[in-house]
Amino acid sequence: MPAAIWHKVLLQTFSASFVDQLSSNSLMMTVATGFLLLPAELICYILSLLPPRDLCRCAMTCRTVRNAAQNSIHVQYKLELYVQGFTETRTLNLIGIDRRMSSLKKMVTLWRSIFHASTVFEDAVSPSSSYSAGIQHMKCGIWWMWDNGNLFIRDCNTNIKLSHSFPRYRQLSQDRWPRSVRLVGLDPIQDLVVVVPLPAVCIVTSAEQNRHIFSVEFRLASSLLPHPDSVDAFLKCHHSFEESDNYHVTLTQEPAICGDRIVILYRTSAMVGSNEFIQIIDWRKGHAKSYLLREEVAGFHLVDEQKFVIINTQGVITLYTFQEHGSPQRRVMYRLQESVRAPFYLFHATPSFRGATAGPNLEPSHMPSLESQIIVLETLTNAWPVILVIDMVIFSGKASHSETPVEIPWSEWGPQYTCCFRHHSSCQISVFGSKMAYALPRHVLPRALTLDLTPKELCTETSFCVHILDFNQRVIARAENIYDPNLPIHLICKPSNHSYGPVISNRPYIATICHTQFSSDCFAKLFLEDNRLTLTWLRNGAIQIQVVSPVLMDDDSNLVY
């Protein structure tokens, strides 16, 4: 057994001081022999305390340890969690290990290489505008849309207790002079709606401190009443102006919510110039603080309560961490290749499941760990649109603790941690964990980025198919190296295998396709969750919602990637 792994095993069994005394190899081997003579149940318990990576290495050292690991459902469950890239949530506290393992195994078989879709929920919402599908989002089976001053919420699960058409927000405004709402954010797990009215023009006659620039309101999603968990449900956000002028404040990003933290990006514009700022809010404590962002923001994503990423107009992705006191700190910068740079970008990522749970029935039993997730960067340009799939492991671990900001060139991270596809903006994208749902015209397959491939619009076909691409490298490694008749057959693709020109990365992925075709006419939005897809259309003045779950097909051989 490797010395480093054995040292960790001993630390789970004995005190640190005793382990330090075992400096000689002879003493270490004596203790190792004694460890192997322990009852299998005790060995399994000790193994279950190890991190998954060390557990795997330890299980390969000898037959005794390997058999103990294979025969322990606790150890196997921990390893399966690690492979699939999940962490447990509080909903599993009262569920036995057998049911947990069964649930986890079922998730493996959901997205086979080819499947049909079975409709499990349908509904229609009549928005105030028959020409726009509004701003739509989905989380934990709760769909919501902000459209022309109205907030629509639909519970697409088995109950409809949140299904309401809310009145126009201005009737509920707490301001003396009601104004239209600029931004709305919602977190169904915390029963939270975040409302940001349109900022007013600030006339600054001299350098002022803590000038009120906009308000943020925290309400219950179930009633739109002030949220009782917030110390200040109608929080005023302030900004310090250094020079006198007439300032226009523009909100540039929807409120990003992660647990107790809310982040709002805004820009101040005047004759003296414009600057980008970030407002960091603790909505439960009623605290807000503004900080200057010293770069031109082309895209933003809140990773978790501790960090966020920004991509600037120069094609540099910067990881920031929040500080208890002071402005956010730059940690590491990843430079994009020249061919995939654009003036603006859109991030597609897994929604946050952090925060105190107001609706325990909505919280999933398993949620993706940060290290297993992907984030998709969509370039907003007509010149050469692409999507870049990025492994979020680059935003965890040592990267988030770097004391000195380091810029990493594309050659040192891009080929290993990304996969790039040619794209058309009409082809909808949704991300959950390590998977990306991709709506493409029928007979069109996702291909790696090449110099001679022209993307195809979704509306050029009467119907489209949804592809599920899984970038979980642990699942791919298991499929390539271990044969298990109980596991589904995976179609593993590498960009170099299907390109007719040079590719900028060669990261493998698992390809899955839904053989149920959907109508392209008036298609609006696509959402992927762990075990289902939600699609919406704008038809006859209403938003039609269809939720489908995968139904396995008997033959996986009909699809060739």
MARVEX-112329 format. One record per residue (C-alpha): residue in three letters; x, y, z. Coordinates in steps of 0.2 Angstrom, whole numbers, padded with zeros to 4 digits, always signed. Each point is the difference from the previous one (the first is absolute). Example, Ala and Ser with C-alpha at 12.3 -4.5 7.8 and 13.67 -1.06 7.14 Angstrom:
<recs>
ALA+0062-0022+0039/SER+0006+0017-0003/
</recs>
This chain:
<recs>
MET+0000+0000+0000/PRO+0007+0017-0004/ALA+0007+0009+0015/ALA-0011+0016-0003/ILE-0016-0010-0001/TRP+0005-0011+0015/HIS+0004+0015+0010/LYS-0018+0006-0003/VAL-0007-0017+0005/LEU+0009+0000+0016/LEU-0006+0018+0004/GLN-0018-0007-0001/THR+0005-0013+0012/PHE+0012+0007+0013/SER+0005+0016+0007/ALA+0012+0012-0010/SER+0013-0001+0014/PHE+0000-0019-0001/VAL+0002+0000-0019/ASP+0014+0012+0001/GLN+0009-0012+0011/LEU-0001-0013-0014/SER+0015+0007-0009/SER+0009-0017-0005/ASN-0006-0011-0014/SER+0000-0015+0012/LEU-0012+0008+0012/MET-0011+0006-0014/MET-0001-0018-0008/THR-0004-0007+0017/VAL-0015+0012+0002/ALA-0005-0004-0018/THR+0000-0018+0003/GLY-0011+0003+0015/PHE-0012+0011-0010/LEU-0003-0014-0012/LEU-0004-0012+0014/LEU-0014+0011+0006/PRO-0018-0005-0003/ALA-0007+0004-0017/GLU-0013+0011+0007/LEU+0013+0011+0009/ILE+0011+0001-0016/CYS-0015+0006-0010/TYR-0004+0013+0013/ILE+0018+0006+0000/LEU+0000+0000-0019/SER-0016+0010-0001/LEU+0009+0014+0009/LEU+0012+0003-0013/PRO-0002+0012-0015/PRO-0006-0009-0015/ARG+0016+0002-0010/ASP+0010-0007+0014/LEU-0013-0014+0003/CYS+0002-0006-0018/ARG+0019+0000+0001/CYS-0001-0010+0016/ALA-0012-0013-0007/MET+0013-0004-0013/THR+0013-0005+0012/CYS-0005-0017+0006/ARG-0014-0013-0002/THR-0006+0002+0018/VAL-0003+0019-0002/ARG-0007-0002-0017/ASN-0013-0013+0006/ALA-0004+0010+0015/ALA-0004+0015-0011/GLN-0010-0010-0013/ASN-0011-0008+0013/SER-0004+0016+0009/ILE-0015+0010-0006/HIS+0006+0015+0010/VAL+0017+0000-0009/GLN-0008-0003-0017/TYR-0013+0013+0002/LYS+0014+0013+0004/LEU+0009-0005-0015/GLU-0015+0001-0011/LEU-0004+0017+0006/TYR+0018+0005-0004/VAL-0001-0007-0018/GLN-0016+0008-0004/GLY+0005+0016+0008/PHE-0013+0003+0013/THR-0002+0005+0018/GLU-0014-0004+0012/THR-0013+0012+0006/ARG-0010+0000+0016/THR-0014-0009-0008/LEU+0010-0016+0002/ASN+0002+0001+0018/LEU-0015-0012+0004/ILE+0003-0012-0015/GLY+0009-0016+0002/ILE+0016-0004-0009/ASP-0008-0013-0011/ARG-0013+0012-0007/ARG+0014+0013-0002/MET+0010-0012-0011/SER-0016-0005-0010/SER-0004+0018-0003/LEU+0018+0004-0006/LYS+0001-0015-0011/LYS-0016+0005-0008/MET+0007+0016-0005/VAL+0014-0008-0010/THR-0012-0009-0011/LEU-0011+0015-0004/TRP+0009+0007-0014/ARG+0005-0014-0011/SER+0008+0002-0018/ILE-0018+0001-0007/PHE-0017+0002+0008/HIS-0017+0007-0003/ALA-0009+0013+0010/SER-0016-0003+0011/THR-0010+0016+0004/VAL-0003+0001+0019/PHE-0007+0018+0001/GLU-0008+0012-0011/ASP-0007+0018+0003/ALA-0003+0017-0008/VAL+0003+0017+0006/SER-0008+0016-0008/PRO+0012+0014+0001/SER-0004+0018-0002/SER+0010+0001-0016/SER-0004-0012-0014/TYR+0016+0004-0010/SER+0013-0004+0013/ALA+0004-0015+0010/GLY+0006+0010+0015/ILE+0015-0004+0010/GLN-0001-0018+0006/HIS+0009-0011+0013/MET-0002-0016+0008/LYS+0006-0009+0016/CYS-0006-0015+0010/GLY-0015-0002-0011/ILE-0005+0018+0002/TRP-0002+0010-0016/TRP-0002+0019+0001/MET+0000+0014-0013/TRP+0001+0019+0002/ASP-0010+0008-0014/ASN-0006+0019-0001/GLY-0002+0002+0018/ASN-0007-0017+0004/LEU+0008-0014+0010/PHE-0007-0017-0005/ILE+0005-0016+0010/ARG-0005-0018-0004/ASP+0004-0015+0011/CYS+0004-0013-0014/ASN+0001-0014+0014/THR-0014-0010+0006/ASN-0008+0014+0009/ILE-0006+0018-0006/LYS+0000+0010+0016/LEU+0011+0013-0007/SER-0009+0002-0016/HIS-0006+0018+0000/SER-0001+0014-0012/PHE+0006+0015+0010/PRO-0006+0017-0002/ARG+0010+0014-0007/TYR+0014+0004+0012/ARG-0003+0019+0000/GLN-0016-0002+0010/LEU+0011-0008+0014/SER+0014+0013-0001/GLN+0006+0008+0016/ASP+0007+0015-0009/ARG-0009+0017+0002/TRP+0000+0001-0019/PRO-0002-0017-0008/ARG+0012-0005-0013/SER+0002-0014-0012/VAL+0010-0015+0006/ARG+0017-0002-0009/LEU+0005-0017+0007/VAL-0007-0015+0009/GLY+0008-0016+0007/LEU-0008-0015+0008/ASP+0006-0014+0011/PRO-0014-0013+0003/ILE+0010-0010+0013/GLN+0001+0016+0011/ASP-0017+0006-0005/LEU+0008+0016-0006/VAL-0003+0013-0013/VAL+0012+0014-0002/VAL-0007+0016-0008/VAL+0010+0014-0006/PRO-0009+0016-0006/LEU+0007+0010-0014/PRO+0014+0012+0007/ALA-0003+0019-0002/VAL+0013+0013-0006/CYS+0012+0006+0013/ILE+0004+0018+0000/VAL+0016+0002+0010/THR+0006+0018+0004/SER+0015-0005+0010/ALA+0009-0016+0005/GLU-0013-0009+0011/GLN+0001-0016+0011/ASN-0014-0014+0000/ARG-0011+0008-0013/HIS-0016-0010-0002/ILE+0000-0007-0018/PHE-0013-0014+0000/SER-0010-0011+0011/VAL-0001-0019+0002/GLU-0016-0008+0007/PHE+0000-0018+0007/ARG-0017-0008-0001/LEU-0008-0017+0002/ALA-0002-0009-0016/SER-0016-0008+0006/SER-0009+0016+0004/LEU+0011+0015-0005/LEU-0001+0006+0018/PRO+0016+0007+0008/HIS+0011-0015+0004/PRO+0000-0003+0019/ASP+0018-0006+0001/SER+0007+0016-0006/VAL+0005+0014+0013/ASP-0003+0013-0014/ALA-0013-0006-0013/PHE+0002+0016-0009/LEU+0018+0003-0001/LYS+0008+0016-0007/CYS+0016-0002-0009/HIS+0013+0014+0000/HIS+0014+0006-0010/SER+0015+0013+0003/PHE+0002+0012-0014/GLU+0018+0008-0002/GLU-0005+0015-0011/SER-0015+0011-0003/ASP-0011-0004-0016/ASN-0016-0007-0006/TYR+0002-0019+0002/HIS-0011-0013-0009/VAL+0000-0017+0010/THR-0003-0015-0011/LEU-0003-0018+0006/THR+0009-0012-0011/GLN-0003-0017+0008/GLU-0015-0009+0008/PRO+0002-0002+0018/ALA+0011-0015+0003/ILE-0006-0010+0016/CYS+0010-0013+0010/GLY-0005-0003+0017/ASP+0000+0016+0011/ARG+0010+0009-0014/ILE-0007+0010-0014/VAL+0011+0009-0013/ILE-0005+0014-0012/LEU+0010+0007-0013/TYR-0002+0018-0006/ARG+0008+0014-0010/THR+0001+0019+0004/SER+0001+0011-0015/ALA+0004+0019-0001/MET+0010+0013-0009/VAL+0015-0005+0009/GLY-0002-0018-0006/SER-0007-0017+0005/ASN+0005-0013+0012/GLU-0006-0018+0005/PHE-0005-0004+0018/ILE-0006-0015+0010/GLN-0012+0002+0014/ILE+0002-0015+0013/ILE-0015-0003+0011/ASP-0004-0011+0015/TRP-0019+0000-0002/ARG-0003-0008+0017/LYS+0010+0012+0010/GLY-0004+0015-0011/HIS+0018+0005-0004/ALA+0005+0007-0017/LYS+0017+0006-0006/SER+0006+0007-0017/TYR+0017-0003-0008/LEU+0008+0005-0016/LEU+0004-0013-0013/ARG+0016+0006-0009/GLU-0004-0008-0017/GLU-0013+0001-0013/VAL-0012-0014+0004/ALA-0006-0011-0015/GLY-0008-0014+0010/PHE-0002-0005+0019/HIS-0004-0015+0010/LEU-0002-0003+0019/VAL+0008-0016+0003/ASP-0005-0002+0019/GLU-0001+0011+0015/GLN+0019+0002+0000/LYS+0005+0003-0018/PHE-0005+0007-0017/VAL+0007+0000-0017/ILE+0000+0015-0013/ILE+0006-0001-0018/ASN+0005+0017-0007/THR+0000+0007-0017/GLN+0018-0006-0003/GLY-0005-0018+0002/VAL+0007-0003+0017/ILE-0010-0010+0013/THR+0004+0006+0018/LEU-0004-0009+0016/TYR-0004+0011+0015/THR-0003-0004+0018/PHE-0010+0010+0012/GLN+0009+0007+0015/GLU-0007+0003+0017/HIS+0006+0018-0001/GLY+0005+0009-0016/SER-0002-0003-0018/PRO-0001-0017-0008/GLN+0018-0007-0004/ARG+0006-0006-0016/ARG+0007-0018+0001/VAL+0003-0007-0018/MET-0003+0006-0018/TYR-0002-0012-0014/ARG+0003+0007-0018/LEU-0011-0006-0014/GLN+0006-0004-0017/GLU-0002+0014-0013/SER-0012-0010-0011/VAL-0013-0001+0014/ARG+0000+0018+0006/ALA-0015+0011-0001/PRO-0006+0017+0006/PHE-0013-0008+0011/TYR-0003-0017+0008/LEU-0014-0010+0008/PHE+0003-0013+0014/HIS-0011-0015+0001/ALA+0003-0010+0017/THR-0009-0010+0013/PRO-0011+0010+0012/SER+0006+0001+0018/PHE-0008-0011+0013/ARG+0008+0008+0015/GLY-0010+0010+0014/ALA-0012-0004+0013/THR-0014-0011-0007/ALA-0018+0008+0002/GLY-0007-0015-0011/PRO+0009-0016+0005/ASN-0011-0010-0013/LEU+0008+0011-0014/GLU+0018-0004+0005/PRO+0008-0014-0011/SER+0007-0015+0009/HIS+0017+0002-0009/MET+0008+0015-0007/PRO+0015+0002-0011/SER+0016+0004+0008/LEU+0010+0015-0006/GLU+0014-0010-0006/SER-0011-0011-0011/GLN-0010+0014-0008/ILE+0003+0009-0017/ILE-0004+0017-0005/VAL-0004+0005-0018/LEU+0006+0016-0007/GLU-0011+0006-0015/THR+0008+0014-0011/LEU-0012+0013-0005/THR+0006+0005-0017/ASN-0006-0002-0018/ALA+0018-0002-0007/TRP+0004-0017+0007/PRO-0011-0006+0014/VAL+0006-0015+0010/ILE-0004-0008+0017/LEU+0015-0004+0011/VAL-0003-0014+0013/ILE+0011+0003+0015/ASP+0004-0012+0015/MET-0004+0009+0016/VAL+0014-0009+0009/ILE+0011+0014-0006/PHE-0009+0012+0012/SER+0002-0011+0015/GLY+0014-0006+0012/LYS+0017+0009-0002/ALA-0007+0012-0013/SER-0011+0008+0013/HIS+0014+0003+0013/SER+0013+0007-0011/GLU+0007+0015+0009/THR+0008+0008-0016/PRO-0011+0002-0015/VAL+0007-0011-0014/GLU-0005+0000-0019/ILE+0000-0017-0008/PRO+0002+0000-0019/TRP-0013-0011-0010/SER+0013-0013-0004/GLU+0002-0005+0018/TRP-0019-0002+0004/GLY-0011+0001-0015/PRO+0004-0017-0009/GLN-0001-0009+0016/TYR-0016+0008+0008/THR-0011+0006-0014/CYS-0009-0007-0015/CYS-0006+0013-0014/PHE-0015-0002-0012/ARG-0005+0011-0014/HIS-0017+0007+0005/HIS-0015+0010-0006/SER-0010+0011+0013/SER-0017-0008-0005/CYS+0007-0017+0007/GLN-0005+0000+0019/ILE+0012-0005+0013/SER-0003-0006+0018/VAL+0013-0007+0013/PHE-0002-0011+0015/GLY+0015-0007+0009/SER+0012-0007-0013/LYS-0014-0001-0013/MET-0005+0012-0014/ALA-0017-0001-0009/TYR+0002+0006-0018/ALA-0015+0003-0011/LEU+0006-0003-0018/PRO-0010-0002-0017/ARG-0003-0018-0004/HIS+0013-0009-0009/VAL+0013+0012+0007/LEU+0012-0006+0013/PRO+0011+0010+0012/ARG+0018+0001-0008/ALA+0016+0007+0006/LEU+0005+0017-0005/THR+0008+0000-0018/LEU+0005+0014-0011/ASP-0012-0005-0014/LEU-0016-0005+0009/THR-0015+0012-0002/PRO-0013-0001+0014/LYS-0018-0004-0005/GLU-0015+0010+0007/LEU-0013-0009+0010/CYS-0014+0008-0010/THR+0006-0007-0016/GLU-0008-0017+0005/THR-0018-0004+0005/SER+0006-0010+0015/PHE+0016-0002+0011/CYS+0008-0013+0011/VAL+0007+0003+0017/HIS+0018-0007+0003/ILE+0007-0003+0017/LEU+0019+0001+0001/ASP+0008-0006+0016/PHE+0018+0007+0004/ASN+0002-0010+0016/GLN+0018-0007-0002/ARG-0002-0013+0014/VAL-0015-0008-0009/ILE+0009+0000-0016/ALA+0015-0008+0008/ARG-0011-0013+0008/ALA-0009-0004-0017/GLU+0017-0001-0009/ASN+0009-0012+0013/ILE-0014-0010+0009/TYR-0013-0011-0008/ASP-0015-0001+0011/PRO-0016-0008-0008/ASN-0011+0010+0012/LEU+0007+0017-0006/PRO-0007+0008-0016/ILE+0010+0000-0016/HIS+0008+0017-0003/LEU+0005+0008-0017/ILE+0016+0009+0004/CYS+0005+0013-0012/LYS+0016+0009-0003/PRO+0000+0016-0010/SER+0015-0005-0011/ASN-0010-0016-0005/HIS-0014+0010-0009/SER+0009+0016-0006/TYR+0005+0005-0018/GLY+0013+0013+0006/PRO+0010+0005+0015/VAL-0008-0001+0017/ILE+0005+0011+0015/SER-0003-0013+0013/ASN-0003-0019+0000/ARG-0010-0003+0016/PRO-0011-0015-0001/TYR-0018+0000+0004/ILE-0015-0013+0001/ALA-0013+0003-0014/THR-0018-0003+0003/ILE-0015+0004-0011/CYS-0019+0001+0003/HIS-0008-0008-0015/THR-0017+0009+0004/GLN-0001+0015-0012/PHE-0007+0016+0006/SER-0007+0014-0011/SER+0011+0015-0004/ASP-0014+0011-0003/CYS+0000+0014+0014/PHE+0012-0010+0010/ALA+0005+0011+0015/LYS+0011-0008+0014/LEU+0008-0016+0005/PHE+0004-0006+0018/LEU+0010-0015+0006/GLU-0002-0007+0018/ASP+0007-0016+0007/ASN-0014-0012-0007/ARG-0010+0010-0012/LEU-0001+0014-0014/THR-0012+0015+0000/LEU-0004+0008-0016/THR-0011+0016-0004/TRP-0008+0007-0015/LEU-0008+0017-0003/ARG-0016-0005-0009/ASN-0017+0009-0002/GLY+0004+0013+0012/ALA+0005-0013+0014/ILE+0016-0008+0006/GLN-0002-0019-0001/ILE+0010-0010+0012/GLN+0004-0018-0003/VAL+0010-0011+0012/VAL+0007-0016-0006/SER+0010-0014+0008/PRO+0011-0013-0009/VAL-0007-0017-0005/LEU+0013-0013-0004/MET+0001-0008-0017/ASP+0004-0018-0003/ASP+0013+0002-0013/ASP+0014+0013+0002/SER+0008-0004-0017/ASN-0011+0011-0011/LEU+0010+0016+0003/VAL+0018+0003-0007/TYR+0010+0015+0006/
</recs>
